[in-house]
Amino acid sequence: MKARAALFREIGGELSIEEIDVDDPAPNEVRVRTVACGVCHSDLHFMQGSIAGPLPTIPGHEPAGIVEAVGSSVTSVEPGDHVIACTSIFCGSCNECMKGWPHLCSNRRACRRPRGAAPRLSQHGVGIDQFSDLSGFAEVMLLHERAVVKIDKDIPFDRAALVGCGVTTGVGAALNTARVAPGSTVAVFGCGGVGNSVIQGARIAGARQIIAIDIVPKKLETARHFGATDVVLSTDEDPVKAIKRLSKGGVDYAFDAVGNANLSAQCLYALAPRGLAVIVGAIPSGQLLNLMPGHFYVEKMLTGSIMGSNRFHIEAPQYLDLYRQGRLDLDAMVSAHVTLDHIDDALHAMEAGEVTRSVIMFD
């Protein structure tokens, strides 16, 4: 079938809205009509060359939509179901999956079509790579069954889409990766969609102090709405000194929600002894992390977090329950709606720090 999509062909180039061909579902695949897709910094990082990947491709990895057709072996969803999709596909049989870490699956290829098979997406007979195995900047997606999870039909698509990446990444970094303890102190560097999700995760976990750090005053105001108890404008003062002053010696947990080597180092330096720093954002390829080793002598720890250490099929419905209860605010995270034809506006607004999340609406 035919569908419109935002194609990306060259690093540093522009997206172009073109018509593509979407194949019929294989036995383990699901065809989804995209209704909403969030615009994430990882899409921009890829387009700028900071994240490697094959071209041409269709970016977008935070989508929600309606199932149109399923393959003969699919049992988890059926046509008409509302779903969200996540890049954390998993084979279910590798060591990482068997240990309960499906987000670290080492055999993602098992969820792709075999070499030599017809491509899921193509144009004029030439295959198009699926960014993050999803390609959500398209009117129609063709996905492995394990990439989607069914949601209740009362959840707005633009809110549900955020759970596909930003919310899962940020809330999960606090709840799953760091396991923020009740009564603890937290610092979050970067108050975009992921950073505000980390803040919400820390609030849900019961942190007593959450310090938000950013270079944009308006974003700090937004961070207070999501649960920050203190804010630091890092253009006005040294953030590490400010965090240590506000927390009376250092925080228990610090998160780099941007993906910047300098911020990751500041996370470590802002910790109290035995504190944990978590790198959540994607540091561009080629950057090195330089650290003063003396901080490790008081048993400070540094770790990464990929997609919030998620078990998506379990946690996505839980996050939506928290949304229903008013404990996870997805409404205020949606700053703007755009159409597919105006996707460049959303990318520019995100790069300028003007939005928490822009969402492409297809209907």
N, C-alpha and C positions, 0 to 999 in steps of 0.2 A: 504494500500500500504506500501511498505518497504522504509526506508530511513536511512541514516547514521546520527549519532548524537553523541555529546560529553556528556556522562552520568557522573553524579556526585552522589556518593553513601554514602560518609562518610566525616564528617567535618575533615579537615586537610588532606584528601586524594587527589588523583589525578583524573583528567578527563580521561575517557577511550572512545575511538571511537568505537561504537557498532551499530548494526543494530536494528532499532525499527519498530513498526507497527503504522501506522497513519490511523485512522478511516476515513470513508466517512463523508462529512459535514452534520451536522444537519441543519434544516431549516434556522437558523440564523447564520450559520458558513461559513467561507471562508478558503479554502485550498490554501496556498501560497508556491510556490517554492522559497526558500531563495536564493538570489543572493549575498547579502552582510550583514555582521553583525559586528557592532563595539564592541570592547572589553572595558567594563566599569569597574571602580573600584568597583561598587556595586557587580559585579559578583565575584570579588576577595574577597570582604568583606564577602559575603555569604559563600564562600568556606572555609574561615578562621574561621567562626562561629560568626562573628560580627553582622550579620543579620540573624535572625531566619527564618526557613522555613522547610517544609516537604521534606523528601528524600525517594527514589531517585528522582532526577530531572535532567533537562537539562537546564543549565544556558543560558544566552544571552537574552538581552532585548533592542537591538538597531538595528533592522533588516529592510531590504528592499528586495522586491522580486516581483515576477510576479504571479498574481492570476491564479490558475489552475482550480479550481472548486468552485462553490458557492451553498449554500443551497437554497431551494425553496422560502424562504421569503426574501432573500437578494436582495436589490435594489440599494445599493450605489456603488457597483463594479461588474464587470463581468470578465469572463475568458479573459486573455490577458492583463488586466490592470496592470500597475506598481503601487505599493503601498509601503508605509512605515507603520510600526506598532509601537504602543506606549503602555506602560503598563497602561496608564491612562484610563482604561475601565470604563464605567459608566452605571448605570441602567436607568437614565433619569427621575426617579420618586421620589427619596428620597428627604429629605429636602435640602441637600447640592446641588444636581443636580438642583432642582427647583429654588434655590437661585443664580444659575449661577456659581457654583463651582464644575463642574464635576470631577475635579482632586481630590476632597475630597469625592467622592461618598462613602456612607456608606453601600451600598448594592451591592458590586462587585460580590457577589455570583450569582446575577441575570444573570450575563454574563458568568457563568460557567454551565457545564452540571449538571443536578439535581443528587442528591445522588441516587445511584442504577443504574444509566445509564452507558452504556459502556464508558470507558475512551477515551479521544481523542487520547492519546498516550499510548502505552503499549509495553511490551516485554514478550514474552512467556505467554501471557494472564494476566500479572500483570501490573496494571496501573502505569504510570510514571507522577509525578506532573509536571505541567508547571510553571517554574520559572517566576514570574512576570506576569503570565497568558499568556506568550509568548513562551519561550524556543527557542530562536533564534539561538543557536549553533546546528542547525540541518538542513539537506538539505530541509526538508519540515516542514511547520508549519500549524496547524489547529487552527483557531482563531475565536473568536466572531466578528461579523461584525463591532462592534463599536471599535475594537482594530486597525482597519486599515483605512487609508485615501488614496485616489487615488492621484497620482502625474503625472505630465507631463512626457512623455517618453524621453524628451531631457535631463533630469537631471541624471547625473551619479549615479549609485546605491550606490557606496561607499560614495559619498557626501550626498546623500539623507538619508542614514541610520543614520548618525549622528544626524539628526533632531529627530529621535525616542526617544533619551534620552538626551545626553550631551548638545547639542545645545539648545534644548527646556528647559532643566533645568537651564542652565546658562543665556542665553539671557532672558528667562522668569523671572528669579530671579531679574534681573535689571529692565526690562520693566513692568512686572506685579506685582510682590511682592513688590519691593521697590518703583517702579514708580520714578526712577531716574530723577531728574529735569534738564533741560538745564542749563548749567553754574555751575553745582554743582561739588563737589569734592568726589572722590571715592577711597577706598582702597580694594584690592582683595588679600586675603591670599590663596596661592596655584595656580600655573599656569599650571595645566594639562588641559585636555579637557574641564571640566566644568568651571574652573577658566578663561581660555581664552575665553570661551563663555560669561561669566559674563563681562569680559573686553569689548568684542565686543558689548554686549547689552548696556553697559554704554556709549560707544562711539557713538552708534546709537542714544541713548537718548540725546546726546549733552553735556555730562559731560566735563568740561574744564580741569580737572586734574584727571588722573587715575593712582594710585600708585599700582604697582604689588609687592608682597612679596613672596619669595620662598627661599629654601635652596640650590637650584641647579642653578649655574650661567647660564648655557645654556638655562634653562627654562625662565629666565628673559629676555634673548635676544629674545626668541620667543614671550614673552608677549609684548615687544615693537612693534613687527610686527603687533600684533592684536589691538594695540591702547594704550598701557600703555605709559604715558608721563614721569613717573619716576619709578625707580625700587629700591627695598631694598633687599639685601642679608642678611637674618636674622641670618645667622651664624656669621656675622661680626659685627652687631650692633643690639641694642634693637629695634625691629620693631615699637613698639608704639612710642618711642621717635623719631625715624626717620620719621614716618608718621606725627607726630605733627610738626616737624621741616619743612618738605617739604610743608605741607598744611597751615603752619602759625597758628597752634592752634587746628587742628583736622579736620577730614573729615565729610562730610554730610552723607555718606553711607559707610559701611564696610561689606564685605562678607567673610565668612568662606567657601571656596569652597573645603576644604579637609574633614571636619567632624572630628574635634579634639577639645576637651573641652578647652584646653589651648588657641588655636587659636580663638575660639568663644569668650572667655573672652577678648583677646587682641583686637578683633573687637570692643567690647563695649568701652574699654579704649581708643581707638584711635579716638573716635568720638568727634566732636564739640558738644556743648549743643544742644539738640533736634535732634541729629543725630540718624540714624537708623542702627542697626547691624542686619545682616541676616545670619542665619545658613543654608547653602545650602547643604553641604556634610552631609553624614549620620554618626553621632557620634555612635561608637560601643555601643551595649547594656551593661548596667552596669556602664558606666562612668557617673560621676556627674559633673555638671557645677557649679563651685564655683566662685561667683562674689562679688566684693566689692560694697556694696549697695549705697555708696555715689555718684556713677556715675548716679544713677537714680534721684538724687535730682536736676539735671540740665535737667531733662526730656529727658534723653537718652532713646531709645527704643530698644528692642531686640525681634526678631521674627524668626520663621522658614519659610522655603520655600520648598514645596514638588513638584518636577517636574515642577518648574518654574510657579506655579499657572496657569497651562495651560488650554486652551480650544483647544485641539489638532487639531480637525477638522477645526477650524477657523485659528489657528496660524501657523500650519505646512506649508500650501500653502503660507502664507505671508512671512515666513522665506525663503522659496525657491525663492520667488520673490526678496527679498533682496539679495539673492545669485546671481541671474541673473543680478541684477543691479550693482554688485560689492561692495555692502555695507556690506554684510556678507560674510566673507572669510571662505568657507568650504574646499577649495583646500589645503590650508596650514595646516589645522588641521589633515589631513591624513598623518601620519608619515611613516606607513608601511602597506603592504598587506601580509597576511599569508593565508595558506590553513587550512582547518579544522584539518588536521593531525599535524600541527605545532602550534596549539592554545596555548600550554604551553609556547612557545617562546614569544608569545604576552603578556601573563600574567606576565612572568618574566620581560620583558622590561618595562611594565607599573609599576610594583612594584619598579623597579630600577629608575624610573623617566626618562627613556630614550626616551619616545615618548609622543606626544600629544594624538594621537589616533592610534591604530592598528585596521585594519579592516580585518575580515575574508572574503575571496572571494570564493564563491562556484562554480562559472563558470569562 
